[in-house]
């Protein structure tokens, strides 16, 4: 089985899901949900609700943390690949210009500049 870089993979369910999740996790409702989880954990400690409630609150925060870590890594890899593609296109266009010809590299540069919209 071959594992490809996430940014190099074609569109798919995971890509759409990760993009939707990234938009949701950067929103105010998600922030309020995280604040509510932390408040629930604090209230469970202060009120002495018992170990079951403390474990539940801790497990929910751990699950959210792991999901956010996966989303962050996916987003980081996509941005890294987009930057690398842009740098490669700039280098190729500069080389062509220095050699006095323009063709494919200039068009690649134009596409690379818009690459961040796809990522």
TIVEX-528524 format. One record per atom (N, C-alpha, C): residue number from 1; residue in one letter; chain; x, y, z. Coordinates in nm, 3 decimals. Layout:
residues N
NUM	a	A	X	Y	Z .
...
//
This chain:
residues 119
1	x	A	0.084	-0.117	0.000 .
1	x	A	0.000	0.000	0.000 .
1	x	A	0.089	0.124	0.000 .
2	x	A	0.059	0.217	-0.086 .
2	x	A	0.135	0.340	-0.097 .
2	x	A	0.056	0.454	-0.032 .
3	x	A	0.124	0.528	0.053 .
3	x	A	0.061	0.643	0.118 .
3	x	A	0.113	0.768	0.051 .
4	x	A	0.021	0.847	-0.002 .
4	x	A	0.059	0.971	-0.069 .
4	x	A	0.041	1.090	0.025 .
5	x	A	0.112	1.197	-0.006 .
5	x	A	0.097	1.321	0.068 .
5	x	A	-0.048	1.366	0.060 .
6	x	A	-0.110	1.409	0.171 .
6	x	A	-0.251	1.447	0.169 .
6	x	A	-0.284	1.556	0.068 .
7	x	A	-0.194	1.649	0.047 .
7	x	A	-0.222	1.757	-0.047 .
7	x	A	-0.214	1.710	-0.192 .
8	x	A	-0.142	1.599	-0.216 .
8	x	A	-0.127	1.549	-0.352 .
8	x	A	-0.244	1.458	-0.391 .
9	x	A	-0.324	1.419	-0.296 .
9	x	A	-0.435	1.331	-0.325 .
9	x	A	-0.546	1.409	-0.393 .
10	x	A	-0.616	1.340	-0.478 .
10	x	A	-0.729	1.403	-0.546 .
10	x	A	-0.840	1.427	-0.445 .
11	x	A	-0.937	1.505	-0.484 .
11	x	A	-1.050	1.530	-0.396 .
11	x	A	-1.118	1.402	-0.356 .
12	x	A	-1.177	1.402	-0.245 .
12	x	A	-1.244	1.284	-0.196 .
12	x	A	-1.322	1.317	-0.072 .
13	x	A	-1.379	1.214	-0.014 .
13	x	A	-1.460	1.235	0.106 .
13	x	A	-1.377	1.289	0.222 .
14	x	A	-1.256	1.234	0.240 .
14	x	A	-1.173	1.282	0.351 .
14	x	A	-1.134	1.427	0.332 .
15	x	A	-1.100	1.465	0.209 .
15	x	A	-1.061	1.604	0.183 .
15	x	A	-1.178	1.698	0.212 .
16	x	A	-1.296	1.662	0.164 .
16	x	A	-1.413	1.746	0.190 .
16	x	A	-1.446	1.750	0.339 .
17	x	A	-1.435	1.635	0.405 .
17	x	A	-1.463	1.630	0.548 .
17	x	A	-1.362	1.713	0.626 .
18	x	A	-1.234	1.702	0.591 .
18	x	A	-1.133	1.778	0.665 .
18	x	A	-1.147	1.928	0.641 .
19	x	A	-1.185	1.968	0.521 .
19	x	A	-1.207	2.110	0.494 .
19	x	A	-1.327	2.162	0.573 .
20	x	A	-1.435	2.084	0.576 .
20	x	A	-1.553	2.126	0.652 .
20	x	A	-1.521	2.131	0.801 .
21	x	A	-1.447	2.033	0.849 .
21	x	A	-1.411	2.030	0.991 .
21	x	A	-1.318	2.146	1.024 .
22	x	A	-1.227	2.179	0.935 .
22	x	A	-1.136	2.292	0.960 .
22	x	A	-1.213	2.423	0.968 .
23	x	A	-1.314	2.438	0.883 .
23	x	A	-1.398	2.559	0.889 .
23	x	A	-1.477	2.563	1.020 .
24	x	A	-1.530	2.447	1.060 .
24	x	A	-1.608	2.443	1.184 .
24	x	A	-1.521	2.469	1.306 .
25	x	A	-1.402	2.410	1.309 .
25	x	A	-1.316	2.426	1.427 .
25	x	A	-1.259	2.566	1.441 .
26	x	A	-1.265	2.644	1.337 .
26	x	A	-1.219	2.782	1.347 .
26	x	A	-1.336	2.878	1.370 .
27	x	A	-1.451	2.825	1.406 .
27	x	A	-1.569	2.908	1.424 .
27	x	A	-1.598	2.932	1.573 .
28	x	A	-1.682	3.029	1.598 .
28	x	A	-1.722	3.062	1.735 .
28	x	A	-1.798	2.948	1.803 .
29	x	A	-1.891	2.879	1.735 .
29	x	A	-1.960	2.769	1.803 .
29	x	A	-1.866	2.660	1.855 .
30	x	A	-1.761	2.629	1.779 .
30	x	A	-1.667	2.528	1.826 .
30	x	A	-1.589	2.580	1.946 .
31	x	A	-1.550	2.705	1.943 .
31	x	A	-1.480	2.764	2.057 .
31	x	A	-1.568	2.757	2.181 .
32	x	A	-1.695	2.792	2.167 .
32	x	A	-1.787	2.785	2.280 .
32	x	A	-1.805	2.643	2.330 .
33	x	A	-1.804	2.546	2.239 .
33	x	A	-1.813	2.405	2.279 .
33	x	A	-1.691	2.366	2.362 .
34	x	A	-1.573	2.409	2.321 .
34	x	A	-1.451	2.379	2.397 .
34	x	A	-1.454	2.446	2.533 .
35	x	A	-1.501	2.569	2.539 .
35	x	A	-1.513	2.637	2.669 .
35	x	A	-1.612	2.562	2.757 .
36	x	A	-1.721	2.515	2.699 .
36	x	A	-1.819	2.439	2.777 .
36	x	A	-1.758	2.309	2.830 .
37	x	A	-1.676	2.241	2.750 .
37	x	A	-1.610	2.118	2.797 .
37	x	A	-1.517	2.146	2.914 .
38	x	A	-1.441	2.254	2.905 .
38	x	A	-1.350	2.290	3.015 .
38	x	A	-1.430	2.328	3.139 .
39	x	A	-1.536	2.405	3.121 .
39	x	A	-1.622	2.442	3.234 .
39	x	A	-1.684	2.319	3.298 .
40	x	A	-1.728	2.224	3.216 .
40	x	A	-1.786	2.100	3.268 .
40	x	A	-1.683	2.024	3.351 .
41	x	A	-1.559	2.021	3.305 .
41	x	A	-1.453	1.954	3.379 .
41	x	A	-1.428	2.022	3.513 .
42	x	A	-1.425	2.155	3.512 .
42	x	A	-1.403	2.230	3.636 .
42	x	A	-1.520	2.211	3.732 .
43	x	A	-1.641	2.220	3.682 .
43	x	A	-1.760	2.201	3.766 .
43	x	A	-1.763	2.061	3.824 .
44	x	A	-1.725	1.962	3.747 .
44	x	A	-1.723	1.824	3.797 .
44	x	A	-1.624	1.810	3.912 .
45	x	A	-1.511	1.880	3.903 .
45	x	A	-1.414	1.877	4.013 .
45	x	A	-1.467	1.949	4.136 .
46	x	A	-1.517	2.070	4.116 .
46	x	A	-1.561	2.153	4.228 .
46	x	A	-1.682	2.090	4.298 .
47	x	A	-1.774	2.038	4.220 .
47	x	A	-1.896	1.980	4.278 .
47	x	A	-1.873	1.840	4.332 .
48	x	A	-1.758	1.781	4.303 .
48	x	A	-1.731	1.645	4.351 .
48	x	A	-1.827	1.544	4.293 .
49	x	A	-1.852	1.553	4.164 .
49	x	A	-1.950	1.465	4.100 .
49	x	A	-1.907	1.319	4.093 .
50	x	A	-1.784	1.292	4.110 .
50	x	A	-1.740	1.153	4.106 .
50	x	A	-1.647	1.127	3.990 .
51	x	A	-1.580	1.016	3.999 .
51	x	A	-1.480	0.982	3.898 .
51	x	A	-1.540	0.959	3.760 .
52	x	A	-1.658	0.904	3.754 .
52	x	A	-1.720	0.876	3.624 .
52	x	A	-1.736	1.004	3.543 .
53	x	A	-1.784	1.110	3.606 .
53	x	A	-1.803	1.237	3.536 .
53	x	A	-1.670	1.300	3.499 .
54	x	A	-1.572	1.287	3.588 .
54	x	A	-1.439	1.341	3.557 .
54	x	A	-1.376	1.268	3.439 .
55	x	A	-1.390	1.137	3.438 .
55	x	A	-1.337	1.060	3.325 .
55	x	A	-1.408	1.095	3.196 .
56	x	A	-1.539	1.112	3.203 .
56	x	A	-1.617	1.149	3.084 .
56	x	A	-1.570	1.283	3.028 .
57	x	A	-1.555	1.382	3.116 .
57	x	A	-1.511	1.515	3.071 .
57	x	A	-1.369	1.507	3.014 .
58	x	A	-1.281	1.436	3.082 .
58	x	A	-1.144	1.422	3.034 .
58	x	A	-1.136	1.349	2.901 .
59	x	A	-1.215	1.245	2.886 .
59	x	A	-1.216	1.169	2.760 .
59	x	A	-1.268	1.254	2.644 .
60	x	A	-1.370	1.336	2.670 .
60	x	A	-1.423	1.422	2.564 .
60	x	A	-1.318	1.524	2.521 .
61	x	A	-1.246	1.582	2.618 .
61	x	A	-1.143	1.679	2.583 .
61	x	A	-1.027	1.612	2.508 .
62	x	A	-0.994	1.490	2.546 .
62	x	A	-0.888	1.417	2.476 .
62	x	A	-0.929	1.388	2.332 .
63	x	A	-1.053	1.347	2.312 .
63	x	A	-1.101	1.318	2.177 .
63	x	A	-1.097	1.442	2.089 .
64	x	A	-1.140	1.554	2.143 .
64	x	A	-1.137	1.680	2.067 .
64	x	A	-0.993	1.718	2.034 .
65	x	A	-0.903	1.699	2.129 .
65	x	A	-0.762	1.732	2.107 .
65	x	A	-0.702	1.647	1.996 .
66	x	A	-0.730	1.518	1.996 .
66	x	A	-0.676	1.430	1.892 .
66	x	A	-0.732	1.465	1.754 .
67	x	A	-0.860	1.495	1.747 .
67	x	A	-0.919	1.534	1.619 .
67	x	A	-0.858	1.664	1.567 .
68	x	A	-0.839	1.759	1.657 .
68	x	A	-0.778	1.886	1.615 .
68	x	A	-0.634	1.867	1.571 .
69	x	A	-0.563	1.778	1.635 .
69	x	A	-0.425	1.749	1.595 .
69	x	A	-0.420	1.693	1.453 .
70	x	A	-0.510	1.600	1.423 .
70	x	A	-0.514	1.542	1.288 .
70	x	A	-0.549	1.649	1.184 .
71	x	A	-0.645	1.735	1.215 .
71	x	A	-0.683	1.841	1.121 .
71	x	A	-0.570	1.940	1.102 .
72	x	A	-0.501	1.974	1.209 .
72	x	A	-0.390	2.068	1.199 .
72	x	A	-0.278	2.012	1.114 .
73	x	A	-0.245	1.887	1.131 .
73	x	A	-0.138	1.826	1.052 .
73	x	A	-0.176	1.819	0.904 .
74	x	A	-0.301	1.784	0.876 .
74	x	A	-0.348	1.779	0.738 .
74	x	A	-0.339	1.917	0.673 .
75	x	A	-0.383	2.018	0.745 .
75	x	A	-0.379	2.154	0.693 .
75	x	A	-0.235	2.201	0.673 .
76	x	A	-0.147	2.166	0.764 .
76	x	A	-0.006	2.203	0.754 .
76	x	A	0.058	2.140	0.630 .
77	x	A	0.029	2.015	0.604 .
77	x	A	0.088	1.948	0.488 .
77	x	A	0.036	2.004	0.357 .
78	x	A	-0.091	2.040	0.353 .
78	x	A	-0.146	2.101	0.232 .
78	x	A	-0.081	2.237	0.205 .
79	x	A	-0.064	2.317	0.308 .
79	x	A	-0.002	2.448	0.292 .
79	x	A	0.144	2.434	0.250 .
80	x	A	0.213	2.337	0.308 .
80	x	A	0.353	2.313	0.274 .
80	x	A	0.369	2.277	0.127 .
81	x	A	0.283	2.190	0.077 .
81	x	A	0.290	2.151	-0.064 .
81	x	A	0.257	2.269	-0.155 .
82	x	A	0.158	2.350	-0.117 .
82	x	A	0.122	2.466	-0.199 .
82	x	A	0.237	2.565	-0.208 .
83	x	A	0.304	2.588	-0.097 .
83	x	A	0.419	2.679	-0.097 .
83	x	A	0.531	2.624	-0.184 .
84	x	A	0.557	2.494	-0.172 .
84	x	A	0.664	2.433	-0.252 .
84	x	A	0.634	2.441	-0.401 .
85	x	A	0.509	2.419	-0.439 .
85	x	A	0.472	2.429	-0.581 .
85	x	A	0.491	2.571	-0.632 .
86	x	A	0.456	2.669	-0.550 .
86	x	A	0.474	2.809	-0.591 .
86	x	A	0.621	2.842	-0.607 .
87	x	A	0.702	2.798	-0.513 .
87	x	A	0.847	2.825	-0.524 .
87	x	A	0.907	2.758	-0.647 .
88	x	A	0.866	2.636	-0.676 .
88	x	A	0.915	2.568	-0.795 .
88	x	A	0.875	2.642	-0.922 .
89	x	A	0.751	2.690	-0.926 .
89	x	A	0.704	2.763	-1.044 .
89	x	A	0.778	2.896	-1.061 .
90	x	A	0.805	2.964	-0.950 .
90	x	A	0.880	3.090	-0.957 .
90	x	A	1.021	3.065	-1.008 .
91	x	A	1.084	2.962	-0.955 .
91	x	A	1.221	2.931	-0.998 .
91	x	A	1.225	2.897	-1.146 .
92	x	A	1.132	2.816	-1.193 .
92	x	A	1.130	2.779	-1.335 .
92	x	A	1.104	2.900	-1.424 .
93	x	A	1.012	2.989	-1.382 .
93	x	A	0.983	3.108	-1.462 .
93	x	A	1.103	3.202	-1.466 .
94	x	A	1.171	3.215	-1.353 .
94	x	A	1.291	3.300	-1.352 .
94	x	A	1.400	3.244	-1.442 .
95	x	A	1.417	3.114	-1.442 .
95	x	A	1.517	3.052	-1.530 .
95	x	A	1.483	3.073	-1.677 .
96	x	A	1.356	3.056	-1.711 .
96	x	A	1.316	3.078	-1.850 .
96	x	A	1.336	3.223	-1.890 .
97	x	A	1.302	3.315	-1.801 .
97	x	A	1.319	3.456	-1.833 .
97	x	A	1.467	3.490	-1.850 .
98	x	A	1.550	3.432	-1.768 .
98	x	A	1.694	3.457	-1.778 .
98	x	A	1.751	3.403	-1.908 .
99	x	A	1.693	3.294	-1.956 .
99	x	A	1.739	3.235	-2.082 .
99	x	A	1.675	3.302	-2.202 .
100	x	A	1.585	3.398	-2.178 .
100	x	A	1.524	3.473	-2.286 .
100	x	A	1.406	3.404	-2.352 .
101	x	A	1.347	3.312	-2.287 .
101	x	A	1.230	3.245	-2.344 .
101	x	A	1.121	3.238	-2.236 .
102	x	A	1.000	3.239	-2.280 .
102	x	A	0.887	3.222	-2.189 .
102	x	A	0.789	3.125	-2.252 .
103	x	A	0.742	3.036	-2.173 .
103	x	A	0.643	2.941	-2.225 .
103	x	A	0.573	2.870	-2.109 .
104	x	A	0.605	2.746	-2.092 .
104	x	A	0.535	2.662	-1.997 .
104	x	A	0.552	2.706	-1.852 .
105	x	A	0.670	2.749	-1.815 .
105	x	A	0.695	2.787	-1.675 .
105	x	A	0.613	2.909	-1.635 .
106	x	A	0.595	3.002	-1.725 .
106	x	A	0.515	3.120	-1.695 .
106	x	A	0.370	3.081	-1.668 .
107	x	A	0.318	2.989	-1.747 .
107	x	A	0.181	2.942	-1.726 .
107	x	A	0.171	2.863	-1.595 .
108	x	A	0.273	2.783	-1.565 .
108	x	A	0.275	2.712	-1.437 .
108	x	A	0.276	2.809	-1.320 .
109	x	A	0.348	2.920	-1.336 .
109	x	A	0.352	3.022	-1.231 .
109	x	A	0.214	3.084	-1.212 .
110	x	A	0.146	3.112	-1.320 .
110	x	A	0.010	3.168	-1.307 .
110	x	A	-0.082	3.071	-1.234 .
111	x	A	-0.071	2.942	-1.266 .
111	x	A	-0.154	2.842	-1.197 .
111	x	A	-0.113	2.829	-1.050 .
112	x	A	0.015	2.837	-1.022 .
112	x	A	0.064	2.821	-0.884 .
112	x	A	0.019	2.936	-0.796 .
113	x	A	0.010	3.052	-0.851 .
113	x	A	-0.034	3.167	-0.773 .
113	x	A	-0.178	3.146	-0.726 .
114	x	A	-0.258	3.079	-0.802 .
114	x	A	-0.396	3.049	-0.763 .
114	x	A	-0.408	2.919	-0.686 .
115	x	A	-0.297	2.851	-0.661 .
115	x	A	-0.299	2.719	-0.598 .
115	x	A	-0.358	2.721	-0.458 .
116	x	A	-0.338	2.830	-0.384 .
116	x	A	-0.388	2.834	-0.247 .
116	x	A	-0.540	2.828	-0.241 .
117	x	A	-0.609	2.861	-0.350 .
117	x	A	-0.754	2.849	-0.352 .
117	x	A	-0.796	2.702	-0.354 .
118	x	A	-0.712	2.613	-0.409 .
118	x	A	-0.746	2.472	-0.416 .
118	x	A	-0.716	2.399	-0.288 .
119	x	A	-0.626	2.452	-0.207 .
119	x	A	-0.580	2.380	-0.087 .
119	x	A	-0.667	2.408	0.030 .
//
